[in-house]
Amino acid sequence: MKKYFYTIIIVFISILSATSQNEIDALRYSQMYYGGTARFSAMAGAFGALGADASTSSLNPAGIGVYNKSEFTITPNLVFNNTSSEFMLNRYNGYRTNFNLNNLAYVGAFKTGQGRGLVSVNWGFNYNRLNNYHYNTYFQGVNNSSSYSDVFAANSNGYGIEQLNLYREKLAWETYTINSTDSVNKLYESALPNYGELQTKEIYKRGYMGEADFSFGLNYDHKFYWGFTLGWVWTRYYEDSYYKETDNDGSIDNFNYFDYNEFLKTNGTGINLKTGFIYKPINFIRIGAAYHSPTWLTLEDNYFTEMYSSFDDVGSNYAMSPSLWQRYNLRTPSRFLGSLAFIFGKMGILSIDYEYVNYTWARYGSYYDFYPYNANQSIINTYKGAHNIKIGGEVRVNFISFRGGFAFFDSPYQAYLTNANSYTYQYTGGLGFNFNDYFLDLAYVHQTNDVNYYLYDTDIAHVDRALITSNSNKFMITVGARF
């Protein structure tokens, strides 16, 4: 009985280690590339010291206090995502298009009737898209030095067949992709007698993170503005991952192919708080600062895996894992923002934003059977503090505004890791047309990022890196009215 109980515990722990949330999931919901109106986006989101744009409720709520009139805006967004990959001297591209709502907002401006002191009390409801997960990735190449089955075998060593991880190694066993070589010492080996197989990886991601918030702002003497935002965040994330090894030229005896596929769906909601101020010492200069609390998320995962194989001696085989449903809590890092803007009368604007976010502050919380110690330690070991910079400008000529900007998002990874230089850049531009009580804004945002990706653990089996470059091209239009 004790031996049976011990086996159950080992299986349970191995399941959690393979399918529980990790530092990758924590980063996904902690990184934010703020969406908003076309004007906000065309200036790279450098609005922390400017205000009078509904998007600032997600950045610096004090911007709500700058409004002199009430306003309504709506911003549809068309996104073209392209992912290019380089793997074993081969280059491939993946494409995905998405149409969404980038911003929807109403701001109410209410003057107190006083010329000095508390001049106005404003409030607003706002929706901003914080992140977009729509990407397709594909790459392949011939590997003459290892196989994913080597990793399955190495991870199985020391465990009995009934103790193997139900979502990885047990499937490899059931499809004859790994075999037992020593039942007493519990040793395994790959079913491939030699290498030279074609490795193929396809990843299909979709989903988003959005925020709906209520903001409150004060204007004191047209010099000091303060604001507060209560935000409600929700996220949807879907990832289908297909991995395949194939003997294309018949050089591997007895082996035809095996597939290992993973399917993940995540839904979640959370809340956060933001507060900030804008100070105008002289008309020419505005200084802003803001603090964003962590977002406290409750997430639900649905996850399962499957495996196919084909060998000359045992034919075609299929195995599927049980479905895993898990609910858990995640606290994303807090953020600190500092801003400086220069106002050149009615001629134009130059604005600079700085943001600090320490990704090691992300934390999973215990929830029923989810124990986060290992995941939280991985977050600490993998990530670091990041310094993000955004610069935006606007030049006005009569009723037309010309806008442009640049944003740099620091790598979240520690200096000793392979993705330490995985920076994200945004190049932005746009036009604005002001018709007194109505306005029309256009914006274009190009975002690019490079990341090194490995098919499996290189400490166990060597595999070349895949360099994945993600490019996003966003086109948006804002229609707004003031009243």
C-alpha positions in Angstrom: 0.0 0.0 0.0 2.8 2.4 0.8 4.5 1.7 -2.5 1.3 2.3 -4.3 0.7 5.6 -2.5 4.3 6.7 -3.2 3.8 6.0 -6.9 0.6 8.1 -7.0 2.5 11.0 -5.4 5.4 10.8 -7.9 3.0 10.7 -10.9 1.1 13.7 -9.5 4.3 15.8 -9.0 5.6 14.9 -12.4 2.4 16.1 -14.0 2.6 19.4 -12.2 6.2 19.9 -13.2 5.4 19.5 -16.9 2.1 21.3 -17.1 2.0 23.9 -14.4 2.4 27.5 -15.2 6.0 28.8 -15.6 8.0 31.9 -16.1 7.0 32.1 -19.8 3.3 32.4 -18.9 4.1 35.0 -16.3 5.9 37.2 -18.8 3.1 36.9 -21.4 0.7 38.6 -19.0 3.2 41.0 -17.6 4.5 42.6 -20.8 2.2 45.4 -22.1 2.3 47.4 -25.3 -0.4 50.0 -24.6 -3.0 50.5 -27.3 -5.3 53.5 -27.5 -6.4 56.2 -29.8 -4.7 56.8 -33.2 -3.1 60.1 -31.8 -1.7 58.3 -28.8 -0.3 55.4 -31.0 1.1 57.7 -33.6 3.2 59.4 -30.9 4.4 56.0 -29.6 2.3 56.3 -26.5 4.5 59.1 -25.0 1.6 60.8 -23.3 2.5 60.6 -19.6 2.9 64.4 -19.2 0.4 65.5 -21.9 -3.0 64.2 -21.1 -6.3 65.2 -22.8 -6.3 61.8 -24.6 -8.6 59.0 -23.4 -5.7 56.5 -23.7 -3.9 58.1 -20.8 -6.2 56.4 -18.3 -4.1 53.3 -18.8 -0.9 55.3 -18.6 -1.1 58.3 -16.4 -4.7 58.9 -15.1 -3.9 62.6 -14.4 -4.3 63.1 -18.1 -8.1 62.9 -17.6 -7.9 66.1 -15.5 -6.4 68.0 -18.5 -9.7 67.9 -20.5 -11.6 71.1 -21.0 -14.5 69.5 -22.9 -16.2 66.2 -22.8 -15.2 63.7 -25.5 -16.1 60.4 -27.2 -13.7 58.3 -29.3 -13.7 55.0 -31.1 -10.6 53.4 -32.7 -10.8 50.3 -34.8 -7.5 48.6 -35.6 -6.3 46.4 -38.4 -3.2 44.3 -37.6 -0.9 42.4 -40.0 1.5 40.1 -38.2 4.5 38.5 -39.9 6.8 36.0 -38.2 10.1 35.1 -40.0 12.3 32.2 -38.7 15.8 31.1 -39.4 16.6 27.5 -38.5 19.5 25.3 -39.8 20.1 27.8 -42.7 16.4 27.7 -43.7 14.1 30.7 -43.7 10.3 30.6 -43.4 7.5 33.1 -42.9 4.1 32.9 -41.1 1.3 35.4 -41.4 -1.8 36.3 -39.5 -4.3 39.2 -39.8 -6.6 40.5 -37.0 -9.2 43.2 -36.9 -10.0 44.5 -33.4 -11.1 47.4 -31.3 -8.1 49.3 -30.0 -9.9 52.0 -28.0 -13.4 53.0 -27.0 -13.8 55.9 -24.5 -16.0 58.6 -23.0 -14.6 61.4 -20.9 -16.9 63.8 -19.0 -15.4 67.3 -18.2 -17.2 69.3 -15.5 -16.0 72.8 -14.6 -16.5 74.0 -11.1 -17.1 77.6 -12.3 -14.0 78.8 -10.4 -11.1 80.6 -12.1 -8.6 79.6 -9.5 -8.2 76.5 -7.2 -10.2 73.5 -8.2 -11.0 74.3 -11.8 -12.6 71.1 -13.0 -13.5 67.6 -12.0 -13.4 65.0 -14.8 -14.2 61.3 -15.1 -14.2 58.7 -17.9 -14.9 55.2 -19.0 -12.3 53.7 -21.3 -11.3 50.5 -23.1 -7.7 50.0 -24.3 -6.1 46.9 -25.9 -2.9 46.1 -23.9 -1.5 43.3 -25.9 -2.1 41.2 -29.0 -1.1 37.5 -29.2 -1.9 36.7 -32.9 1.1 35.1 -34.4 1.9 32.0 -36.6 5.4 30.5 -36.6 6.8 27.8 -38.8 10.3 26.4 -39.2 12.0 23.1 -40.2 15.5 21.6 -40.8 17.4 18.4 -40.8 19.0 17.5 -37.5 22.1 15.1 -37.6 22.9 15.3 -33.9 19.8 14.7 -31.8 16.1 14.0 -31.6 13.3 15.1 -29.3 12.9 11.4 -28.4 16.3 11.7 -26.7 14.8 14.2 -24.3 11.8 12.0 -23.7 14.1 9.1 -22.8 16.4 11.2 -20.5 13.4 12.6 -18.6 12.0 9.0 -18.2 15.1 7.6 -16.6 14.6 6.6 -13.0 10.8 6.3 -13.3 8.7 3.2 -13.8 6.3 3.1 -16.7 3.3 4.0 -14.6 5.2 7.0 -13.1 6.0 8.6 -16.5 4.6 12.1 -17.1 1.2 11.7 -18.6 1.6 14.7 -20.9 5.0 13.9 -22.4 7.0 10.8 -21.6 4.0 8.5 -21.1 2.8 9.3 -24.6 6.3 8.6 -26.1 6.2 5.2 -24.4 2.7 4.4 -25.6 3.6 5.3 -29.2 6.9 3.3 -29.1 9.0 6.5 -29.6 11.0 5.5 -26.5 11.8 2.0 -25.3 12.8 0.5 -22.0 16.4 -0.8 -21.9 16.6 -1.8 -18.2 13.4 -2.4 -16.3 15.3 -2.9 -13.0 17.2 0.4 -13.1 14.4 2.1 -15.1 16.4 3.2 -18.1 15.1 4.2 -21.5 16.4 5.0 -25.0 15.1 6.7 -28.1 13.6 4.4 -30.7 15.6 6.1 -33.4 18.8 4.2 -34.2 20.5 7.2 -35.8 19.8 10.8 -36.7 19.2 12.7 -39.9 15.4 13.3 -39.4 13.6 16.4 -40.6 12.3 18.4 -37.6 9.3 20.7 -38.1 7.6 23.1 -35.7 4.4 25.0 -36.2 3.0 27.3 -33.6 -0.4 29.0 -33.9 -1.1 31.7 -31.3 -4.2 33.9 -30.9 -5.7 36.1 -28.3 -5.4 39.4 -26.6 -5.3 41.3 -23.3 -7.7 44.3 -22.8 -8.5 46.7 -20.1 -11.7 48.5 -19.2 -11.3 51.2 -16.6 -13.0 54.0 -14.7 -10.9 57.1 -14.3 -11.2 60.2 -12.1 -9.2 63.4 -12.6 -8.8 66.9 -11.0 -7.5 70.1 -12.4 -6.1 72.5 -9.9 -5.3 76.0 -11.0 -4.4 74.7 -14.6 -1.0 73.8 -13.1 -1.4 70.6 -11.2 -3.4 67.6 -12.4 -4.1 64.4 -10.4 -5.9 61.2 -11.5 -6.9 57.8 -10.4 -7.9 54.7 -12.4 -9.6 51.5 -11.4 -8.9 48.9 -14.2 -10.5 45.6 -15.0 -8.4 43.4 -17.2 -9.3 40.3 -19.1 -7.2 38.1 -21.3 -7.8 35.2 -23.8 -4.9 33.1 -25.0 -4.8 30.1 -27.3 -1.8 28.2 -28.5 -1.7 25.1 -30.7 1.8 23.7 -31.1 2.7 20.9 -33.6 6.1 19.2 -33.6 7.1 16.5 -36.1 10.1 14.4 -36.9 10.2 12.6 -40.2 12.6 10.3 -42.0 12.3 12.0 -45.4 15.1 10.1 -47.2 14.8 6.6 -45.7 18.1 6.9 -43.9 16.7 5.9 -40.4 16.0 2.2 -40.1 12.5 1.2 -39.1 11.4 4.8 -38.3 8.9 6.8 -40.4 7.7 9.7 -38.2 6.4 10.9 -34.9 4.3 13.9 -33.9 4.0 15.6 -30.6 1.2 18.2 -30.3 0.2 20.5 -27.4 -3.0 22.5 -27.0 -3.5 25.3 -24.5 -6.4 27.6 -23.8 -6.2 30.3 -21.1 -9.0 32.7 -19.9 -8.6 35.2 -17.1 -9.7 38.4 -15.4 -8.1 40.7 -13.0 -8.0 44.2 -11.4 -5.4 46.9 -10.9 -5.1 50.5 -9.7 -3.2 53.5 -11.2 -2.5 57.0 -9.9 -0.4 59.9 -11.2 0.1 63.6 -11.5 1.0 66.2 -14.1 2.7 69.4 -13.1 3.0 72.5 -15.3 5.7 74.8 -13.8 5.5 77.0 -16.9 3.4 76.8 -20.0 6.3 75.5 -22.0 7.0 72.4 -19.8 4.9 69.6 -18.3 6.2 67.0 -15.9 4.4 63.8 -15.2 4.7 60.7 -13.0 2.5 57.6 -12.4 2.4 54.4 -10.4 0.7 51.2 -11.6 -0.2 48.6 -9.0 0.3 45.0 -9.9 -2.6 43.4 -11.8 -4.1 40.6 -9.7 -5.2 38.0 -12.2 -7.2 34.8 -11.8 -6.5 32.5 -14.8 -7.9 29.2 -16.0 -5.9 26.8 -18.2 -7.2 23.9 -20.3 -4.3 21.8 -21.6 -3.8 18.4 -23.3 -1.3 16.8 -25.6 -1.3 14.0 -28.2 1.3 12.0 -30.0 1.4 10.0 -33.3 4.1 7.7 -34.6 4.8 5.3 -37.4 7.4 2.5 -37.4 7.9 -0.4 -39.8 7.7 -3.1 -37.1 4.8 -1.8 -35.0 2.8 0.3 -37.5 0.9 3.5 -36.8 0.2 4.5 -33.2 -1.7 7.2 -31.3 -1.9 8.3 -27.7 -3.6 11.3 -26.0 -3.2 12.7 -22.5 -6.0 13.5 -20.2 -7.3 17.0 -20.3 -5.9 19.2 -17.5 -8.0 22.0 -16.1 -6.2 24.3 -13.6 -7.2 27.6 -11.9 -4.5 29.8 -10.4 -3.5 33.3 -9.4 -0.9 35.6 -10.9 0.3 39.0 -9.7 2.1 40.9 -12.4 4.8 43.5 -11.6 4.0 47.0 -10.6 5.2 49.9 -12.9 6.8 53.3 -12.3 6.5 56.0 -15.0 8.2 59.4 -15.4 7.4 61.9 -18.2 8.5 65.2 -19.6 6.8 67.2 -22.4 7.6 70.5 -24.1 4.6 72.4 -25.5 5.5 74.9 -28.4 2.2 76.8 -28.2 -0.1 75.7 -31.0 2.8 74.7 -33.2 3.7 71.4 -31.8 4.7 69.0 -29.0 7.8 66.9 -28.0 7.2 64.3 -25.3 9.4 61.7 -23.6 8.2 58.8 -21.3 10.3 56.5 -19.2 8.9 53.3 -17.6 10.5 50.9 -15.2 9.1 47.4 -14.6 10.9 44.6 -12.7 9.7 41.3 -14.1 11.2 39.4 -11.2 8.3 40.9 -9.1 5.7 38.7 -10.9 4.4 36.0 -8.6 2.1 33.0 -8.8 -0.2 32.4 -5.8 -1.3 29.1 -4.3 -4.7 28.0 -5.5 -6.2 24.6 -4.5 -3.7 22.0 -5.8 -1.4 24.5 -7.5 1.9 25.0 -5.6 4.0 27.9 -7.2 7.4 27.7 -5.5 9.3 26.3 -8.5 7.6 28.7 -11.0 8.3 31.7 -8.8 11.9 30.7 -8.4 12.2 30.4 -12.2 10.8 33.9 -12.6 13.5 35.3 -10.2 16.3 33.3 -12.0 15.2 34.3 -15.5 14.1 37.9 -15.5 15.3 41.3 -14.5 14.2 45.0 -14.3 13.5 46.6 -17.7 13.9 50.2 -18.7 11.5 51.3 -21.5 11.7 54.6 -23.4 9.1 56.3 -25.6 9.5 59.5 -27.6 6.7 61.2 -29.6 6.2 64.5 -31.4 3.5 66.5 -33.2 3.7 69.4 -35.6 0.5 71.3 -36.4 -0.2 73.1 -39.6 -3.6 74.8 -39.7 -6.1 72.0 -39.0 -3.7 69.1 -39.8 -1.3 67.5 -37.3 1.8 65.5 -38.4 2.9 62.9 -35.8 5.7 60.5 -35.2 7.4 58.5 -32.5 9.7 55.7 -31.4 9.6 53.3 -28.5 12.2 51.0 -27.0 11.2 48.1 -24.8 14.1 46.6 -22.9 14.7 42.8 -22.7 13.2 41.2 -19.6 15.9 38.5 -19.5 18.9 38.3 -17.3 22.3 39.2 -18.9 23.6 35.6 -19.0 20.7 34.2 -20.9 20.5 33.7 -24.6 17.7 36.3 -25.0 19.4 39.0 -23.0 19.3 41.2 -26.2 15.7 40.5 -27.1 14.6 44.1 -27.4 11.3 45.3 -28.9 11.1 48.4 -31.0 8.2 50.5 -32.2 8.3 53.0 -35.1 5.1 55.1 -35.4 3.5 57.9 -37.4 0.2 59.4 -38.3 -2.0 62.3 -39.2 -4.7 64.3 -37.4 -7.5 66.4 -38.8 -9.2 68.8 -36.4 -12.7 70.1 -37.4 -13.4 72.0 -34.2 -15.9 69.7 -32.3 -15.0 66.7 -34.4 -11.7 65.1 -35.3 -10.2 62.3 -37.4 -6.8 60.7 -36.6 -4.9 58.1 -38.5 -1.9 56.1 -37.2 0.6 53.4 -38.2 2.7 51.4 -35.8 5.4 49.0 -36.8 6.6 46.7 -34.0 9.6 44.3 -34.2 11.2 41.8 -31.9 13.9 39.0 -32.2 13.9 36.0 -29.9 16.0 32.8 -29.8 13.9 29.6 -29.6 15.0 26.1 -28.9 12.9 23.0 -29.7 13.9 21.3 -26.5 16.3 21.3 -23.6 19.9 21.8 -25.0 21.4 20.5 -21.7 20.0 17.1 -22.6 20.4 17.0 -26.4 22.0 19.5 -28.8 19.7 21.3 -31.2 20.4 24.5 -33.2 18.5 27.6 -32.2 15.8 29.1 -34.3 15.9 32.9 -34.6 12.3 34.2 -34.7 11.6 37.7 -35.8 8.1 39.0 -35.1 6.9 42.0 -37.1 3.5 43.7 -36.4 2.0 46.4 -38.7 -1.0 48.2 -37.2 -3.3 50.6 -39.0 -5.9 52.5 -37.0 -8.3 55.3 -37.3 -9.9 57.3 -34.5 -13.2 59.1 -34.9 -14.0 61.5 -32.1 -16.4 64.3 -31.0 -16.0 67.0 -28.4 -19.0 68.6 -26.6 
